[in-house]
Structure formats: structure tokens, C-alpha cells
Amino acid sequence: MAGAFGSYMDISNAIKTGLLPNVPLSKITPIGNSSGLGACRFAVADGLWTLADYVRKNTAHMELATHKDFQSKFIKNLEF
């Protein structure tokens, strides 16, 4: 679990409510600011700028709200 959300969450309560899957608590580990750590590692790693450029060129933005079934599927899957 990343970020403040994961760091301060009561994992057992999150499992009880269905927010997280029913797995052993030892399988879930708070890791803090993973995006910040990833950005720092990315900045100093060889080859990652090339990979990032490849990903940028080979991905596309998808506006889910414009897909005909998105709203109904989204609402349906809000149920616990």
C-alpha cells in the first residue's frame, strides 16, 4: 500500500470491509511515498529515459466517460 492512504490505513479493517482482498496481513506492506521514490530512481537510472520515451510514443489517452457502457459498469461495480 502506497502513500499516506496506505501508510495510515488499518489493513485488517480494509480487508473486513472488502476494500482489500482477504489475504494474510503479511502479504500487505505499507511502502510510503512510492511515486517520489520512483521519480528519484528514474532520474538517476541509465536507460529509463529511452524507455519512457518509448512508452510515451506508444500509449494513447482514453476518455472512459465517452465509452457507451462505462457509466453503467462503473455504477454497478461500486456495490460492495
VMD Tcl script that builds the backbone (N, CA, C; Angstrom):
set m [mol new atoms 240]
animate dup $m
set s [atomselect $m all]
$s set {name element resname resid chain x y z} {
  {N N MET 1 A 0.852 -1.161 0.000}
  {CA C MET 1 A 0.000 0.000 0.000}
  {C C MET 1 A 0.900 1.226 0.000}
  {N N ALA 2 A 0.630 2.122 -0.929}
  {CA C ALA 2 A 1.499 3.279 -1.115}
  {C C ALA 2 A 0.862 4.569 -0.610}
  {N N GLY 3 A 1.721 5.529 -0.345}
  {CA C GLY 3 A 1.279 6.869 0.042}
  {C C GLY 3 A 0.688 6.926 1.436}
  {N N ALA 4 A 0.185 8.097 1.786}
  {CA C ALA 4 A -0.425 8.287 3.105}
  {C C ALA 4 A -1.636 7.379 3.265}
  {N N PHE 5 A -2.386 7.196 2.191}
  {CA C PHE 5 A -3.568 6.330 2.230}
  {C C PHE 5 A -3.191 4.944 2.734}
  {N N GLY 6 A -2.155 4.360 2.157}
  {CA C GLY 6 A -1.724 3.029 2.549}
  {C C GLY 6 A -0.984 2.993 3.866}
  {N N SER 7 A -0.285 4.062 4.183}
  {CA C SER 7 A 0.519 4.085 5.403}
  {C C SER 7 A -0.325 4.201 6.666}
  {N N TYR 8 A -1.456 4.873 6.567}
  {CA C TYR 8 A -2.278 5.106 7.754}
  {C C TYR 8 A -3.530 4.243 7.799}
  {N N MET 9 A -3.719 3.398 6.807}
  {CA C MET 9 A -4.898 2.547 6.753}
  {C C MET 9 A -4.776 1.395 7.746}
  {N N ASP 10 A -5.884 1.051 8.377}
  {CA C ASP 10 A -5.939 -0.157 9.197}
  {C C ASP 10 A -6.203 -1.317 8.235}
  {N N ILE 11 A -5.172 -2.099 7.974}
  {CA C ILE 11 A -5.239 -3.141 6.957}
  {C C ILE 11 A -6.320 -4.173 7.276}
  {N N SER 12 A -6.418 -4.595 8.533}
  {CA C SER 12 A -7.418 -5.610 8.873}
  {C C SER 12 A -8.834 -5.088 8.645}
  {N N ASN 13 A -9.086 -3.818 8.940}
  {CA C ASN 13 A -10.408 -3.243 8.668}
  {C C ASN 13 A -10.661 -3.130 7.169}
  {N N ALA 14 A -9.634 -2.811 6.413}
  {CA C ALA 14 A -9.786 -2.717 4.958}
  {C C ALA 14 A -10.137 -4.079 4.361}
  {N N ILE 15 A -9.592 -5.136 4.919}
  {CA C ILE 15 A -9.926 -6.488 4.465}
  {C C ILE 15 A -11.356 -6.832 4.869}
  {N N LYS 16 A -11.729 -6.521 6.109}
  {CA C LYS 16 A -13.085 -6.827 6.591}
  {C C LYS 16 A -14.160 -6.146 5.753}
  {N N THR 17 A -13.909 -4.931 5.316}
  {CA C THR 17 A -14.909 -4.198 4.537}
  {C C THR 17 A -14.872 -4.537 3.055}
  {N N GLY 18 A -13.875 -5.301 2.621}
  {CA C GLY 18 A -13.772 -5.678 1.218}
  {C C GLY 18 A -12.960 -4.712 0.371}
  {N N LEU 19 A -12.386 -3.684 1.006}
  {CA C LEU 19 A -11.549 -2.752 0.254}
  {C C LEU 19 A -10.305 -3.454 -0.281}
  {N N LEU 20 A -9.782 -4.383 0.508}
  {CA C LEU 20 A -8.636 -5.200 0.103}
  {C C LEU 20 A -9.057 -6.661 0.092}
  {N N PRO 21 A -8.395 -7.497 -0.707}
  {CA C PRO 21 A -8.752 -8.922 -0.740}
  {C C PRO 21 A -8.402 -9.611 0.572}
  {N N ASN 22 A -9.069 -10.717 0.835}
  {CA C ASN 22 A -8.844 -11.478 2.058}
  {C C ASN 22 A -7.570 -12.307 1.909}
  {N N VAL 23 A -6.448 -11.668 2.205}
  {CA C VAL 23 A -5.139 -12.315 2.140}
  {C C VAL 23 A -4.470 -12.163 3.501}
  {N N PRO 24 A -3.443 -12.967 3.781}
  {CA C PRO 24 A -2.726 -12.800 5.050}
  {C C PRO 24 A -2.163 -11.379 5.177}
  {N N LEU 25 A -2.238 -10.823 6.381}
  {CA C LEU 25 A -1.738 -9.464 6.615}
  {C C LEU 25 A -0.275 -9.316 6.221}
  {N N SER 26 A 0.485 -10.394 6.311}
  {CA C SER 26 A 1.910 -10.333 5.958}
  {C C SER 26 A 2.128 -10.068 4.468}
  {N N LYS 27 A 1.100 -10.243 3.652}
  {CA C LYS 27 A 1.209 -10.001 2.210}
  {C C LYS 27 A 1.040 -8.528 1.848}
  {N N ILE 28 A 0.600 -7.699 2.797}
  {CA C ILE 28 A 0.340 -6.285 2.530}
  {C C ILE 28 A 1.313 -5.449 3.346}
  {N N THR 29 A 2.088 -4.614 2.668}
  {CA C THR 29 A 3.117 -3.818 3.325}
  {C C THR 29 A 2.997 -2.351 2.935}
  {N N PRO 30 A 2.865 -1.444 3.918}
  {CA C PRO 30 A 2.893 -0.014 3.589}
  {C C PRO 30 A 4.296 0.372 3.124}
  {N N ILE 31 A 4.389 1.138 2.027}
  {CA C ILE 31 A 5.708 1.480 1.491}
  {C C ILE 31 A 5.962 2.980 1.411}
  {N N GLY 32 A 5.035 3.788 1.902}
  {CA C GLY 32 A 5.272 5.233 1.909}
  {C C GLY 32 A 5.118 5.863 0.538}
  {N N ASN 33 A 5.919 6.879 0.265}
  {CA C ASN 33 A 5.806 7.676 -0.949}
  {C C ASN 33 A 6.492 6.964 -2.122}
  {N N SER 34 A 5.808 6.016 -2.711}
  {CA C SER 34 A 6.411 5.229 -3.792}
  {C C SER 34 A 6.601 6.047 -5.067}
  {N N SER 35 A 5.733 7.007 -5.326}
  {CA C SER 35 A 5.905 7.810 -6.545}
  {C C SER 35 A 7.134 8.705 -6.427}
  {N N GLY 36 A 7.367 9.259 -5.257}
  {CA C GLY 36 A 8.559 10.083 -5.047}
  {C C GLY 36 A 9.829 9.262 -5.155}
  {N N LEU 37 A 9.817 8.079 -4.554}
  {CA C LEU 37 A 10.979 7.195 -4.634}
  {C C LEU 37 A 11.220 6.761 -6.076}
  {N N GLY 38 A 10.147 6.435 -6.781}
  {CA C GLY 38 A 10.279 6.042 -8.182}
  {C C GLY 38 A 10.840 7.159 -9.037}
  {N N ALA 39 A 10.399 8.385 -8.795}
  {CA C ALA 39 A 10.905 9.537 -9.552}
  {C C ALA 39 A 12.395 9.739 -9.303}
  {N N CYS 40 A 12.820 9.582 -8.057}
  {CA C CYS 40 A 14.249 9.724 -7.733}
  {C C CYS 40 A 15.076 8.640 -8.412}
  {N N ARG 41 A 14.595 7.412 -8.361}
  {CA C ARG 41 A 15.319 6.315 -9.009}
  {C C ARG 41 A 15.366 6.506 -10.523}
  {N N PHE 42 A 14.257 6.952 -11.077}
  {CA C PHE 42 A 14.177 7.177 -12.518}
  {C C PHE 42 A 15.189 8.228 -12.958}
  {N N ALA 43 A 15.329 9.277 -12.172}
  {CA C ALA 43 A 16.201 10.399 -12.546}
  {C C ALA 43 A 17.662 9.988 -12.678}
  {N N VAL 44 A 18.068 8.959 -11.951}
  {CA C VAL 44 A 19.485 8.575 -11.962}
  {C C VAL 44 A 19.766 7.249 -12.675}
  {N N ALA 45 A 18.732 6.577 -13.169}
  {CA C ALA 45 A 18.927 5.257 -13.778}
  {C C ALA 45 A 19.256 5.370 -15.263}
  {N N ASP 46 A 20.229 4.594 -15.698}
  {CA C ASP 46 A 20.592 4.554 -17.117}
  {C C ASP 46 A 19.492 3.854 -17.920}
  {N N GLY 47 A 19.173 4.389 -19.065}
  {CA C GLY 47 A 18.249 3.737 -19.977}
  {C C GLY 47 A 16.775 3.997 -19.748}
  {N N LEU 48 A 16.422 4.540 -18.609}
  {CA C LEU 48 A 14.998 4.729 -18.345}
  {C C LEU 48 A 14.393 5.873 -19.138}
  {N N TRP 49 A 15.193 6.867 -19.510}
  {CA C TRP 49 A 14.658 7.943 -20.345}
  {C C TRP 49 A 14.273 7.389 -21.712}
  {N N THR 50 A 15.063 6.466 -22.221}
  {CA C THR 50 A 14.743 5.831 -23.502}
  {C C THR 50 A 13.451 5.029 -23.387}
  {N N LEU 51 A 13.318 4.284 -22.312}
  {CA C LEU 51 A 12.098 3.516 -22.075}
  {C C LEU 51 A 10.890 4.441 -21.933}
  {N N ALA 52 A 11.052 5.521 -21.192}
  {CA C ALA 52 A 9.949 6.470 -21.004}
  {C C ALA 52 A 9.520 7.081 -22.327}
  {N N ASP 53 A 10.471 7.387 -23.185}
  {CA C ASP 53 A 10.141 7.951 -24.491}
  {C C ASP 53 A 9.395 6.928 -25.344}
  {N N TYR 54 A 9.802 5.680 -25.273}
  {CA C TYR 54 A 9.108 4.614 -25.995}
  {C C TYR 54 A 7.667 4.489 -25.503}
  {N N VAL 55 A 7.481 4.460 -24.202}
  {CA C VAL 55 A 6.134 4.349 -23.629}
  {C C VAL 55 A 5.287 5.543 -24.050}
  {N N ARG 56 A 5.863 6.736 -23.995}
  {CA C ARG 56 A 5.140 7.948 -24.390}
  {C C ARG 56 A 4.663 7.861 -25.832}
  {N N LYS 57 A 5.506 7.366 -26.696}
  {CA C LYS 57 A 5.160 7.292 -28.120}
  {C C LYS 57 A 4.168 6.175 -28.434}
  {N N ASN 58 A 4.055 5.191 -27.555}
  {CA C ASN 58 A 3.229 4.018 -27.838}
  {C C ASN 58 A 2.013 3.883 -26.930}
  {N N THR 59 A 1.611 4.966 -26.318}
  {CA C THR 59 A 0.406 4.955 -25.496}
  {C C THR 59 A -0.546 6.031 -25.990}
  {N N ALA 60 A -1.793 5.875 -25.619}
  {CA C ALA 60 A -2.804 6.850 -26.029}
  {C C ALA 60 A -3.734 7.141 -24.861}
  {N N HIS 61 A -4.221 8.350 -24.820}
  {CA C HIS 61 A -5.189 8.753 -23.804}
  {C C HIS 61 A -6.539 8.141 -24.155}
  {N N MET 62 A -7.218 7.589 -23.149}
  {CA C MET 62 A -8.535 7.013 -23.371}
  {C C MET 62 A -9.518 7.666 -22.407}
  {N N GLU 63 A -10.503 8.336 -22.939}
  {CA C GLU 63 A -11.517 9.007 -22.121}
  {C C GLU 63 A -12.625 8.002 -21.819}
  {N N LEU 64 A -12.582 7.404 -20.627}
  {CA C LEU 64 A -13.546 6.362 -20.278}
  {C C LEU 64 A -14.979 6.863 -20.274}
  {N N ALA 65 A -15.189 8.096 -19.889}
  {CA C ALA 65 A -16.551 8.630 -19.789}
  {C C ALA 65 A -17.268 8.650 -21.134}
  {N N THR 66 A -16.532 8.592 -22.230}
  {CA C THR 66 A -17.175 8.616 -23.544}
  {C C THR 66 A -17.518 7.218 -24.062}
  {N N HIS 67 A -17.077 6.176 -23.378}
  {CA C HIS 67 A -17.418 4.811 -23.783}
  {C C HIS 67 A -18.852 4.515 -23.376}
  {N N LYS 68 A -19.614 3.892 -24.272}
  {CA C LYS 68 A -21.053 3.753 -24.067}
  {C C LYS 68 A -21.428 2.971 -22.805}
  {N N ASP 69 A -20.665 1.985 -22.399}
  {CA C ASP 69 A -21.024 1.173 -21.237}
  {C C ASP 69 A -20.322 1.589 -19.951}
  {N N PHE 70 A -19.465 2.594 -20.023}
  {CA C PHE 70 A -18.656 2.924 -18.853}
  {C C PHE 70 A -19.503 3.301 -17.641}
  {N N GLN 71 A -20.439 4.218 -17.798}
  {CA C GLN 71 A -21.216 4.699 -16.648}
  {C C GLN 71 A -21.966 3.562 -15.964}
  {N N SER 72 A -22.632 2.713 -16.724}
  {CA C SER 72 A -23.401 1.623 -16.109}
  {C C SER 72 A -22.483 0.613 -15.423}
  {N N LYS 73 A -21.360 0.286 -16.057}
  {CA C LYS 73 A -20.424 -0.653 -15.434}
  {C C LYS 73 A -19.775 -0.042 -14.193}
  {N N PHE 74 A -19.470 1.235 -14.260}
  {CA C PHE 74 A -18.863 1.913 -13.112}
  {C C PHE 74 A -19.810 1.887 -11.918}
  {N N ILE 75 A -21.067 2.273 -12.138}
  {CA C ILE 75 A -22.055 2.292 -11.054}
  {C C ILE 75 A -22.284 0.884 -10.518}
  {N N LYS 76 A -22.405 -0.101 -11.396}
  {CA C LYS 76 A -22.623 -1.484 -10.975}
  {C C LYS 76 A -21.492 -1.973 -10.074}
  {N N ASN 77 A -20.269 -1.595 -10.390}
  {CA C ASN 77 A -19.116 -2.083 -9.638}
  {C C ASN 77 A -18.792 -1.260 -8.405}
  {N N LEU 78 A -19.614 -0.261 -8.102}
  {CA C LEU 78 A -19.467 0.455 -6.837}
  {C C LEU 78 A -20.070 -0.334 -5.688}
  {N N GLU 79 A -20.932 -1.302 -6.015}
  {CA C GLU 79 A -21.582 -2.102 -4.979}
  {C C GLU 79 A -20.559 -2.980 -4.271}
  {N N PHE 80 A -20.714 -3.100 -2.952}
  {CA C PHE 80 A -19.803 -3.944 -2.177}
  {C C PHE 80 A -20.439 -5.291 -1.970}
}
mol reanalyze $m
mol bondsrecalc $m
mol representation Tube
mol addrep $m
